[in-house]
Every structure is written in C-alpha cells, then in structure tokens.
Amino acid sequence: MNRWEHRIEGAHVIKLLVGPVENNVYILGCTNTQKAVIVDAANEADRIIDAAADYDVQAILTTHGHQDHLQAVDQVSDKLGVPFLLNPEDLFLLEESGIEKAAPDGLIRDRQEIEVGDLLLHAVHTPGHTPGSTSFVLEPWLFTGDTLFPGGPGATQWDYSSFGQVMDSVEQLLSTYPDPTVVFPGHGANDTTVATEKPHTAEWRARGW
C-alpha cells in the first residue's frame, strides 16, 4: 500500500509513498473550501497531480532542499500553476538538486502562518538535517520532513548538518506539541506520535544518531 488518508473536522491529508527511497508526499486540504497545499513534491509527479485533483492547490511547501524531496517540483509547479516555497537557508542545496528552478518562487520563514482555505498551517524552523529544514503544523498533525522519524532524528552526515542541532529541533517539537500529535515523516510508510518518541530523546543523544 502506498497511499493513505487521514481526516479531522474540516481537514484531509492524503499521503503518497513515492520514488526509489520511499519519500512521502502530503496533500493537505481544507474540506470546507477545497483549497490545499502539497508538502514535498518529491517524485512521481503524475500521481501527485492525480491525487490532488479534487483540490485547488495553492502552493508546494518544501521541508528542505535535498534532491530527493524535489524531483517532481518542476512538473507539479508548472502543471498546477502554483509556487514552490523553501526556507532561504536551503537555497544553496538547489544547485545540487537537478531541478530546473534556480530559486524558489517564495520563501518560508520560521513561525510563518500559511492559510489553506479555513485552515492555518504554521511553519517551524527545525534545522539540523539541513540548515533550512522546516516542519509544518496543523494540530493534531505535524509534518516533520527528515527532522524526526519513528525511532530517531534524521541523518546528519554532511558538513552543513548537525546532530546536536537536529536533536535540539526534535526536543523542541516533542516538548511543544501534545502527546497525541501525529508525526508525519519525510520517508517510509510508518507514522508515529509525540507520545511514542518523547521518552527516547536521551537515548538518541547518547548513541549519537
């Protein structure tokens, strides 16, 4: 199975598992207005476009600038006529991404509020995996990109990444949002919750990854 749906009153999430490294694409829609945003147009552009067909997509929100999260940005942005947005601290990664866009159409700032119809999505700067890594929050949902996964933080093997920083970001998220909050990560079929991950942060710091 590579598609899942989640609903709360007024909101709908479609999760697609795409591409060779099992990236997650999320379509977050307001069911009152049929407005939506796409979180990470990672791969398989046609599937993303088809899955979003019932919505008036407003933008592509990108959790970070790694190539595997950008493979469908050009096609989806052009086909739907919507802007591609990215935190400015990850602009340097676009040169390595292989996409046609040399720059995003707009920037995502920490604590920025993004209107999706009647919904208000919040951007939270969560650096460490990359300098510009950004999570998106619409409680009880938290879209963490590659900052937080079931079982630990995202990878930090690059010169520009930092394990200490990603752990600070993870602990910030886990201490801010309620235990039932559902964590939607950037890869893999499994989701998790704040309550599941919160007890393990000291263990992760001790192991160093």
Salt bridges, closest charged atoms under 4 A:
GLU5 OE2 - ARG3 NH2 3.00
GLU5 OE1 - ARG7 NH2 3.54
GLU5 OE1 - HIS12 NE2 2.57
ASP40 OD2 - HIS69 ND1 2.95
GLU44 OE1 - ARG47 NH1 3.23
ASP56 OD2 - LYS35 NZ 2.76
ASP68 OD2 - HIS69 NE2 3.39
ASP68 OD2 - HIS187 NE2 3.20
ASP105 OD2 - LYS101 NZ 3.63
ASP110 OD1 - ARG111 NE 3.88
ASP146 OD2 - HIS64 NE2 3.41
ASP146 OD2 - HIS69 NE2 3.10
ASP146 OD2 - HIS129 NE2 3.39
ASP146 OD2 - HIS187 NE2 3.27
ASP168 OD1 - ARG205 NH2 2.58
GLU171 OE1 - ARG205 NH2 3.02
ASP179 OD1 - LYS198 NZ 2.76
ASP191 OD2 - HIS6 NE2 3.81
ASP191 OD1 - LYS15 NZ 2.62
GLU203 OE1 - HIS200 ND1 3.18
